[in-house]
Amino acid sequence: MGVDFVRHIVNPILSRVIDVEKGEHVKILDEIRGIISDYEEKYGFSVYGGEVDKLVDFLNSSDFDYLVKVFDTYGLRDALVDILEEALEAYRSHGEISKAIESRIIMLKNNKGIRRSKDYQAQSIDELVATLKLKYSNIEFNPSRKEVRVELREGKFAKIKLYRRKIAVNMVIELKDNIGLLDKELLGILECFG
C-alpha cells in the first residue's frame, strides 16, 4: 500500500500548521479537512479503495482552485504549498501526478500575491457570499439590494453593501451596536475581495 494523500500528507501538515490549542483554529482545521475529504470521495484518489492516479484529475480541477481560495482565506497558502511539496516527494515515481503537483506548486509560488491581484478582486458577489458562508453560519444575502448581513458574534453584526463596477467588487461596511474593531477574520475575507 502506498502513501495516502489525505491521511499521510494533508492531515499531518495541517496539524503542524494550525494550532489546535485555540478553539477557533479547530474549526478551520475541521473545515479544511472536511472539504478535502469530500474531494477525496468525489475523485476517488485514496489509496484505500481508490486510485491514487485520480489525484491528477483533482489537481487539474476547479475544485482544487476553490481549495486554494479556502487556504488563502485563512492565510494558509504556505501550508498548501508544503502539502504539495511533500506530495511531490511521495509521488515522484508517478509521472502524471508529479507533473500535476509541480504545475500547481509553480502556480501557487508565482502567484504569491494573488489575494491582492485584480484577477482575485474580480470575483463575483456569489463567490464572496460563498466564502463568507464558509466562516460565518449566520449570513443573510439580499441580491436585489446587493447587501450581505453577517453575524460576527451573538448580537454583533456587520452589513456589507456591494457595488459592481467593471471587474471589482467595492464594499461599504456599516457596523451596528458600536462593536469596535471589525472582526479580524471578516476583515481578512473582505481584503481578498476589495
C-alpha positions as CSV (number, residue, x, y, z in Angstrom):
1,M,0.0,0.0,0.0
2,G,1.3,3.4,-0.9
3,V,1.2,6.9,0.6
4,D,-2.3,8.2,1.1
5,F,-2.6,11.9,0.2
6,V,-5.1,12.9,2.9
7,R,-4.0,10.7,5.8
8,H,-0.2,10.6,5.4
9,I,0.4,14.1,3.9
10,V,-2.5,16.6,4.3
11,N,-3.6,15.8,7.9
12,P,-0.1,15.7,9.5
13,I,0.9,19.0,7.8
14,L,-2.4,20.7,8.8
15,S,-2.0,19.5,12.4
16,R,1.5,21.1,12.5
17,V,0.5,24.3,10.9
18,I,-2.8,25.0,12.7
19,D,-2.6,25.5,16.4
20,V,-5.4,23.3,17.7
21,E,-5.0,24.6,21.2
22,K,-7.1,27.6,20.1
23,G,-10.7,26.7,19.6
24,E,-11.2,29.0,16.5
25,H,-8.4,27.1,14.7
26,V,-10.0,23.7,15.4
27,K,-13.0,24.9,13.3
28,I,-10.7,25.9,10.4
29,L,-8.8,22.6,10.6
30,D,-12.1,20.7,10.6
31,E,-13.5,22.7,7.7
32,I,-10.4,22.2,5.5
33,R,-10.2,18.5,6.3
34,G,-13.9,18.2,5.5
35,I,-13.6,19.9,2.2
36,I,-10.5,17.7,1.2
37,S,-12.3,14.6,2.4
38,D,-15.3,15.4,0.2
39,Y,-13.0,15.9,-2.8
40,E,-11.2,12.6,-2.0
41,E,-14.6,10.8,-2.1
42,K,-15.6,12.7,-5.3
43,Y,-12.4,12.0,-7.2
44,G,-11.6,8.6,-5.6
45,F,-7.8,9.3,-5.1
46,S,-7.5,7.5,-1.7
47,V,-5.1,4.5,-1.7
48,Y,-7.7,2.8,0.4
49,G,-10.2,1.6,-2.2
50,G,-9.5,4.2,-4.8
51,E,-6.8,5.1,-7.3
52,V,-4.0,7.5,-6.4
53,D,-3.7,8.4,-10.1
54,K,-7.1,10.2,-9.8
55,L,-5.3,12.8,-7.8
56,V,-4.3,14.3,-11.2
57,D,-8.0,14.9,-12.0
58,F,-8.4,16.7,-8.7
59,L,-5.3,18.9,-9.0
60,N,-6.4,20.0,-12.5
61,S,-10.0,20.8,-11.5
62,S,-11.9,23.9,-10.5
63,D,-12.4,22.1,-7.1
64,F,-8.7,22.5,-6.5
65,D,-8.9,26.2,-7.4
66,Y,-11.7,26.5,-4.8
67,L,-9.4,24.8,-2.2
68,V,-6.7,27.3,-3.0
69,K,-9.3,30.1,-2.2
70,V,-10.2,28.4,1.1
71,F,-6.5,28.2,2.1
72,D,-6.0,31.8,1.0
73,T,-9.0,32.9,3.0
74,Y,-7.3,31.7,6.2
75,G,-3.8,32.8,5.3
76,L,-2.7,29.2,4.8
77,R,-1.3,29.3,1.3
78,D,2.2,28.3,2.5
79,A,0.6,25.2,4.2
80,L,-0.9,24.2,0.9
81,V,2.5,24.6,-0.8
82,D,4.0,22.4,2.0
83,I,1.4,19.8,1.3
84,L,2.1,19.8,-2.4
85,E,5.9,19.7,-1.9
86,E,5.6,16.7,0.4
87,A,3.2,15.0,-2.0
88,L,5.7,15.6,-4.8
89,E,8.3,13.7,-2.9
90,A,5.8,10.9,-2.1
91,Y,4.6,10.5,-5.6
92,R,7.8,11.3,-7.5
93,S,7.6,7.9,-9.3
94,H,4.1,8.6,-10.5
95,G,4.8,10.7,-13.7
96,E,1.4,12.3,-14.3
97,I,0.8,13.0,-10.6
98,S,4.2,14.6,-10.1
99,K,3.7,16.8,-13.2
100,A,0.3,18.0,-12.0
101,I,1.8,18.7,-8.5
102,E,4.8,20.6,-9.9
103,S,2.5,22.7,-12.0
104,R,0.3,23.6,-9.0
105,I,3.4,24.4,-6.9
106,I,4.7,26.7,-9.5
107,M,1.3,28.4,-9.9
108,L,1.0,28.9,-6.1
109,K,4.5,30.2,-5.7
110,N,4.4,32.6,-8.7
111,N,1.1,34.0,-7.7
112,K,2.0,34.6,-4.0
113,G,0.1,37.9,-4.0
114,I,-2.9,36.6,-5.8
115,R,-5.2,37.6,-2.9
116,R,-4.5,41.3,-3.8
117,S,-4.4,41.0,-7.6
118,K,-7.0,42.4,-9.9
119,D,-8.0,38.9,-11.0
120,Y,-8.7,37.8,-7.4
121,Q,-10.6,41.0,-6.8
122,A,-12.8,40.3,-9.8
123,Q,-14.7,37.5,-8.0
124,S,-18.4,37.7,-8.2
125,I,-20.7,38.6,-5.4
126,D,-21.9,35.0,-5.3
127,E,-18.3,33.9,-4.6
128,L,-17.9,36.4,-1.8
129,V,-21.1,35.2,-0.2
130,A,-20.0,31.6,-0.5
131,T,-16.7,32.5,1.1
132,L,-18.4,34.3,3.9
133,K,-20.7,31.3,4.4
134,L,-17.6,29.1,5.0
135,K,-16.7,31.1,8.0
136,Y,-19.9,32.5,9.4
137,S,-23.1,30.5,9.9
138,N,-25.5,33.4,10.1
139,I,-25.4,35.1,6.7
140,E,-28.3,37.0,5.1
141,F,-27.9,38.0,1.4
142,N,-30.3,40.4,-0.3
143,P,-29.5,40.1,-4.0
144,S,-31.8,42.9,-5.1
145,R,-30.1,45.4,-2.7
146,K,-26.7,43.8,-3.0
147,E,-26.2,43.6,0.7
148,V,-24.8,40.9,3.0
149,R,-25.6,40.9,6.7
150,V,-23.0,38.9,8.7
151,E,-23.4,38.0,12.4
152,L,-19.9,38.2,13.8
153,R,-20.8,37.1,17.3
154,E,-24.0,36.8,19.1
155,G,-25.8,40.2,18.7
156,K,-22.9,41.7,16.7
157,F,-23.5,42.3,13.0
158,A,-21.8,43.8,10.0
159,K,-23.7,44.9,6.9
160,I,-21.8,44.8,3.7
161,K,-23.1,46.8,0.7
162,L,-21.7,45.6,-2.6
163,Y,-21.3,47.7,-5.8
164,R,-20.3,46.1,-9.0
165,R,-18.0,48.2,-11.3
166,K,-16.3,46.5,-14.2
167,I,-14.4,43.6,-12.6
168,A,-14.1,44.9,-9.0
169,V,-16.4,44.5,-6.0
170,N,-16.3,47.5,-3.8
171,M,-17.8,47.4,-0.3
172,V,-19.1,49.8,2.3
173,I,-19.2,48.3,5.8
174,E,-21.7,49.6,8.3
175,L,-21.1,48.4,11.8
176,K,-24.1,48.5,14.3
177,D,-24.2,48.3,18.1
178,N,-20.8,50.0,18.4
179,I,-18.9,46.7,18.2
180,G,-15.5,48.4,18.0
181,L,-12.9,46.8,15.8
182,L,-14.1,44.8,12.8
183,D,-13.8,41.1,13.4
184,K,-10.3,40.1,12.3
185,E,-11.3,37.1,10.3
186,L,-14.1,39.0,8.5
187,L,-11.6,41.8,7.7
188,G,-9.3,39.1,6.2
189,I,-12.0,37.8,4.0
190,L,-13.1,41.3,2.8
191,E,-9.5,42.2,2.0
192,C,-9.5,39.3,-0.5
193,F,-12.3,41.0,-2.4
194,G,-11.7,44.7,-2.1
